[in-house]
Amino acid sequence: MKQFSLSELAYAIQAALSPLKYNTYWVRAEIASLMVRNGHSYWELAEKAPNGIYAAKMRATCWASLYPMLSAYFAEETGERLQTGMQVLVETEVGFHPIYGLSLNIVGIDPRYTIGDLARQKQETIRRLQEEGVWDMQQQLSLPTLTQRIAVISAAEAAGYGDFTHQLQLSHFRFLTTLYPAIMQGEKAEQSIIKVLNTIALHKNDYDAVVIIRGGGATTDLGCFDSYLLATTCAQFPLPILTGIGHTRDVSILDQIAHMTLKTPTAVADFLINRLNEQAEHITRLRQRLTQVYERQLLIKKHRIQMLRQRLELCSPERIYRLGYSLTTCNGQIVRDSTQLTTGQTITTHLQKGVIRSTIDNIAI
């Protein structure tokens, strides 16, 4: 039985791998882990079988001389940073070291493969939300006419949050905002935002709407806004959600599922201000209309009173007297018929000026 020392076996493997058919290999895999140290990038690539069990795993390295350029190129093309869980197509050199074993040396990457996979995942998430019947739930909510009590989800020190609050302060309206700090980028953002939303839900009666804003960060850290868990949480949230993520790349799933999306935090503030301005103008128009109606009704009433006064004037005893007519009374009762009277009674005749008292000595019927 031929025996080998460990190093002899290692060098034999190394020698066997050296005359591989290709200098480099394009490999499709998932990034199971990724760590950057001293500029070097250390990856673990993996492939899962349909049942979810790993079919293969392999270490890979992208050296500091290449990694900054490669990662920047990937981020520029995809709008995403390289991160765990991502499907990638990388160009690799196969290497074997007697001490460190088999590894892949990453020398290139094709962002188009990841873009396609990200688009596929995004469409799958949208389809799932639609099938579950939650896709348009936010659209069914009504934004209060006077939206002034606002729960704000943002990083506390973010420039976007400062822009948002400053813009509101410039208006002559009073907004009541409460900041709920959250991580707004990276792997921890999804759970951080969901946790904050759950807290706000406990105090939903204190607010008219929720604003999710982000500004001033890199556009390569927006993957969380395409998350299924975040999207389904927002879709079923009891208050209208407005977003101002502050990016110009493809619209995120969160943007599509929110009650309303605007480009930047400042744009969200402007929308809220303009909404109150519209209501204030509407109230002013109503006040003007009410004033005009009141004045018109007042004129109608005055005219009616004038007509009544004229009718009363036509029927007044004073006018009758002025026309030469007189009024006769007997025992305080108006005399309308001579048969009411008898001889010997005293009657009083009322003229325009003065009265005449007479005693009846004869009545002609």
SVG drawing of the C-alpha trace seen along z (x, -y; Angstrom):
<svg xmlns="http://www.w3.org/2000/svg" viewBox="-136 -118 141 120">
<polyline fill="none" stroke="black" stroke-width="0.4" points="0.0,0.0 1.6,-3.3 1.6,-5.9 1.6,-9.7 2.4,-12.4 -0.3,-15.0 1.8,-17.6 2.6,-15.1 -1.1,-14.5 -1.8,-18.3 0.8,-19.0 -0.5,-16.1 -4.0,-17.7 -2.5,-21.1 -0.6,-19.6 -3.7,-17.8 -5.7,-21.0 -3.1,-23.1 -3.8,-21.9 -7.6,-22.6 -9.3,-23.1 -10.1,-26.8 -8.1,-29.5 -11.2,-30.9 -14.7,-29.7 -18.0,-31.6 -19.8,-30.3 -23.5,-30.8 -24.0,-30.8 -25.5,-32.4 -23.4,-34.5 -23.7,-32.5 -21.3,-34.9 -19.1,-37.8 -16.5,-39.5 -14.1,-42.3 -10.8,-42.5 -7.8,-44.7 -9.3,-45.4 -9.6,-41.7 -13.0,-40.2 -13.7,-36.7 -16.8,-34.9 -18.5,-31.6 -20.4,-30.6 -23.2,-28.1 -25.8,-26.3 -29.0,-24.9 -31.0,-22.0 -34.8,-22.4 -35.4,-20.9 -33.4,-23.7 -30.4,-21.5 -27.0,-22.7 -25.7,-21.0 -22.3,-22.6 -20.3,-25.2 -16.9,-26.7 -14.7,-29.4 -13.8,-32.3 -11.5,-35.4 -11.4,-38.7 -8.2,-40.5 -7.8,-44.1 -6.2,-45.0 -9.5,-44.2 -12.4,-44.2 -13.0,-48.0 -13.3,-48.4 -15.4,-45.2 -17.8,-46.1 -18.2,-49.7 -18.9,-48.5 -21.5,-46.0 -23.2,-48.7 -23.3,-51.2 -24.9,-48.7 -27.4,-47.1 -28.1,-49.8 -27.3,-47.2 -24.3,-46.4 -22.9,-42.9 -24.4,-41.1 -25.3,-37.7 -28.3,-36.0 -27.6,-37.5 -27.4,-35.4 -24.3,-36.3 -22.4,-35.2 -18.7,-35.5 -15.6,-34.8 -13.2,-32.7 -9.8,-31.0 -9.7,-27.6 -6.9,-27.3 -5.6,-24.8 -3.3,-25.6 -1.6,-22.9 -2.5,-24.6 -5.7,-26.5 -7.2,-23.9 -9.5,-24.5 -10.7,-28.0 -11.9,-30.2 -10.2,-33.5 -12.8,-36.0 -11.6,-38.1 -14.8,-39.3 -18.6,-39.6 -21.5,-40.0 -24.1,-42.3 -26.7,-41.5 -27.2,-38.1 -27.9,-39.6 -30.2,-42.3 -32.2,-39.6 -32.4,-37.6 -33.4,-40.7 -36.0,-41.6 -37.3,-38.0 -37.4,-38.2 -39.2,-41.5 -41.8,-40.3 -42.3,-37.2 -42.8,-39.3 -45.3,-41.5 -47.2,-38.4 -47.3,-37.0 -48.7,-40.2 -51.3,-40.4 -52.4,-36.8 -52.6,-37.3 -55.0,-40.2 -52.9,-42.9 -51.3,-44.7 -53.8,-47.6 -55.0,-47.7 -53.2,-51.0 -55.0,-52.5 -58.3,-51.7 -57.5,-53.9 -58.5,-57.6 -55.9,-60.2 -57.6,-62.6 -58.6,-65.9 -56.4,-67.7 -53.2,-65.5 -51.2,-67.1 -50.4,-64.3 -47.6,-62.4 -45.5,-59.4 -42.1,-59.7 -39.8,-56.6 -36.3,-57.7 -32.7,-57.6 -32.5,-60.3 -29.4,-62.0 -30.4,-61.6 -30.2,-64.6 -33.6,-63.7 -35.3,-63.9 -33.8,-67.3 -35.0,-68.5 -38.5,-67.1 -38.9,-68.8 -37.4,-72.1 -39.8,-72.3 -42.8,-71.7 -41.5,-74.5 -41.4,-77.0 -45.2,-76.6 -47.7,-78.6 -49.5,-75.4 -48.9,-73.4 -47.7,-69.9 -47.3,-67.4 -44.6,-65.0 -43.1,-62.1 -39.9,-60.5 -39.5,-56.7 -35.8,-56.1 -35.0,-53.1 -32.1,-51.7 -32.9,-52.7 -30.3,-50.8 -28.4,-47.5 -29.3,-44.0 -30.8,-45.2 -33.2,-47.8 -36.0,-45.4 -36.5,-44.2 -35.8,-47.6 -38.5,-49.3 -41.0,-46.5 -40.4,-46.7 -41.1,-50.5 -44.2,-50.0 -45.5,-47.5 -44.9,-50.1 -46.7,-52.8 -49.7,-50.4 -50.2,-50.3 -50.7,-54.1 -52.6,-54.4 -55.3,-56.6 -52.7,-59.3 -51.7,-59.8 -53.3,-60.6 -50.5,-59.0 -47.1,-57.5 -44.2,-58.9 -41.2,-56.7 -38.3,-58.8 -34.7,-58.4 -32.2,-60.7 -28.5,-61.4 -27.5,-57.7 -26.1,-55.5 -28.5,-54.1 -26.8,-50.7 -28.5,-50.1 -32.1,-50.0 -32.7,-46.3 -34.8,-46.3 -37.5,-48.3 -38.2,-45.4 -38.6,-43.0 -41.7,-40.9 -42.0,-41.1 -41.7,-44.9 -44.2,-45.2 -46.8,-43.0 -46.5,-44.8 -47.0,-48.2 -49.8,-46.9 -51.9,-45.8 -51.0,-48.8 -54.0,-50.6 -52.8,-54.1 -52.0,-55.6 -48.2,-55.4 -46.4,-58.0 -42.9,-57.3 -40.0,-59.6 -37.1,-57.3 -35.0,-59.7 -33.7,-57.7 -34.1,-57.8 -33.6,-54.2 -36.4,-51.7 -39.4,-52.3 -39.3,-50.0 -42.0,-47.6 -42.6,-49.7 -43.2,-52.8 -45.7,-50.8 -47.6,-49.5 -47.7,-52.7 -50.7,-55.0 -48.6,-57.6 -45.0,-57.8 -43.0,-61.0 -39.4,-61.4 -37.8,-62.9 -38.5,-63.8 -38.8,-67.4 -41.4,-66.5 -43.4,-64.6 -43.4,-67.8 -44.5,-69.9 -47.3,-67.5 -48.6,-67.8 -48.3,-71.6 -50.1,-71.9 -52.8,-69.6 -53.5,-71.9 -53.3,-75.0 -55.9,-73.5 -58.2,-72.9 -57.6,-76.4 -58.5,-77.8 -61.6,-75.6 -62.7,-76.9 -62.1,-80.5 -64.2,-79.9 -67.0,-78.4 -66.8,-81.4 -67.1,-83.7 -70.0,-81.7 -71.8,-81.8 -71.2,-85.5 -72.7,-86.1 -75.7,-83.8 -76.2,-85.7 -76.1,-89.1 -78.5,-87.9 -80.9,-86.5 -80.7,-89.7 -81.6,-91.8 -84.5,-89.5 -85.7,-89.8 -85.3,-93.6 -87.3,-93.8 -90.0,-91.6 -90.3,-93.8 -90.5,-96.8 -93.3,-95.2 -95.2,-94.3 -94.7,-97.9 -96.2,-99.2 -99.1,-96.9 -99.7,-97.9 -99.4,-101.5 -102.1,-101.0 -104.4,-99.4 -103.7,-101.7 -106.5,-103.9 -104.2,-107.0 -104.2,-106.6 -108.0,-106.1 -108.4,-109.2 -106.1,-111.2 -108.4,-110.1 -111.4,-111.7 -112.9,-108.6 -113.9,-108.4 -114.4,-105.6 -117.6,-105.3 -117.7,-103.5 -120.4,-102.9 -119.6,-101.8 -116.0,-101.1 -117.2,-98.8 -116.7,-99.6 -120.0,-100.3 -120.3,-98.5 -124.1,-98.2 -126.8,-100.8 -129.0,-97.9 -126.5,-97.6 -127.7,-101.0 -130.8,-102.3 -132.1,-105.9 -130.8,-107.7 -127.4,-105.9 -124.2,-108.0 -121.8,-107.3 -118.2,-108.6 -116.9,-109.6 -113.1,-109.5 -111.6,-111.8 -108.0,-112.5 -108.0,-115.3 -110.3,-115.0 -113.5,-113.1 -117.2,-114.0 -119.7,-112.6 -123.3,-112.4 -126.7,-111.2 -128.9,-109.2 -132.4,-110.6 -133.2,-108.8 -131.9,-105.7 -132.4,-105.2 -132.0,-101.6"/>
</svg>
